[in-house]
Amino acid sequence: MTGEKEFIIESVPSGKPYPAPVPLKVDLPAAPGGKTVRIPFGRLYATRSGDKGGNANLGVWAKTPLAFAFLREFLTTEKLRDLLKDLKDYNIERCELPNLLAVNFYIRGILGEGAASSFRLDPQAKTLGEYLRARIVEVPESLVSN
């Protein structure tokens, strides 16, 4: 195109700085104990998973504060590797989100260079959460009766 002119737009300084948000303090009950029963993990917990480039994200959340109290102690990165054996060789980061009654796992490198180049049966890690929900686990009986 002819006649175009180049011009520079000066940045505008932001207004007054805002304080960083403070996370909500969540008062959680103690994790339940006692007699246990074997059930599918998904009977108590919901999940959502998907790809983040060559990595996968797996969110797990509880339906009640009591179920979350158990979840945060039960579902460590080591336990996740035990339940989903094919994750044993991957670096897994775990983050607790108590205000959402959730934990999140970030599994590095599981999808290689990304979904388009992954040789996994689930190249976008969309079924990873359902894979976890199908696992049989021992949980306190008190969680099942609630």
N, C-alpha and C positions, 0 to 999 in steps of 0.2 A: 504494500500500500504506500502511496506517496503522500507526503504532507504530514506524516505522523511526527509528533514531537515527544521526546523522552522527558519525563519530569519525575521528581522525587517527592514523595510524601513524607513529611517529617513525623516521627513518632510522637505520640501524645503521652505525657506522664500520667500514670494512674492516679486515682484519687487517694484518699487516706488509706493506709494499710489496714486490712482486716485481720483480726486474730485468728489463728488456726483453730479449727473446730476441735472441741474436746469430746472424746468418745463417751458415749453414755455408760454409766456405771450400771452393770446388770447384776442383780442379786440372785444368784443361782443356788438351788438346794444342793446338798451333798449327793454324790452319786449313790444310787441304791445298790444294795448288796443282797445277800441271802440266796435262797434256792434259785437255780437257773433252769431255763428251758431252751431247747434248740428250735429256732425258727428262721425263716428267710430274713436276712438283714432288711430287706425292703418292706417288711411288715411294719417296721417302726420308723424307717428313715426314707426320705426322698433324696433324689440325686439329679444332677444336671452335669453333663460333660460335653467337651468339644475341643477342637483343635485351636492352637495358638501358634501358627507356623509349624515347626517341627516338634512342638511341645503339646502337651494336653493339660487341660484344666478339668478338675473333678470336684464339684461342690456337693457337700452332703449336709442335709439339715434335718433337725429333729422337729417333731410336732408339738412337743411340750418341754418346758424347762427341765423337768426331771429326766426326760429322755436325752436331752442335751448334756446334762451333768454326767450321764453314763457315757455318751458318745465321746466327749472330750477326753475321757480317760482311756476308753477302749480303743478308739480308732487312731492309733499312732501311725507313723510312716512304716514302722516295722510290722504292725498288724496288717496294714494295707498290703504290704509285700507278701505277707503270709496268706492272705485271702485271695490275692490276685498274683499267682506265682510268676506270670510273665512280666511283672514289674520289678523283679528282684535286681536286675542289673542297671536300673535307672536312678538318677539323682531325683529325689522327691522332696519338695518343700511343702511344709504344712503351715497353715495360718488359721487361727481361731477367730471366729466372728460371733462372739457371745450375744451381741445385740440382735443377731439374726438367728440365733440358736444353730449355728452352722460351723463347719470346718471346710477349708478349701485345700486341695492338693494341686500342686503344679508339678507335672512329670516331664522332666527335661529330656528331649531327644527321642521320645518314644515313636514319633512319626517321621524320623529321619530328617529329610530336608523339607518336609511339608506334605500336606494331603495329596497333592498331585503326583508326588514321587514315592509315596509310602507303599510298601508291600504288605502291610497289615490288612487283615480282613475288614477291619474298621478303620479306614485311612483318615477319617475325620474325628475319631475318638467319640463319636456320638453315642455308642452303646456301652461305653466304659462304665457309666453310672448304673445301667441296668445289669451289667455283668456283676457289679458289686452287690446290688440289691438281691440278686439270685443266690448269693452265698448263704449257707446255713451257719448261724452263729449261736453262741450261748449268751443269753441275756437274763438279767434278773426277772423272775416270774412277775414281780410287782409291776414291771413296765408293760407286760403283755395284758394284764388284767385291766389296765387303765384305758 
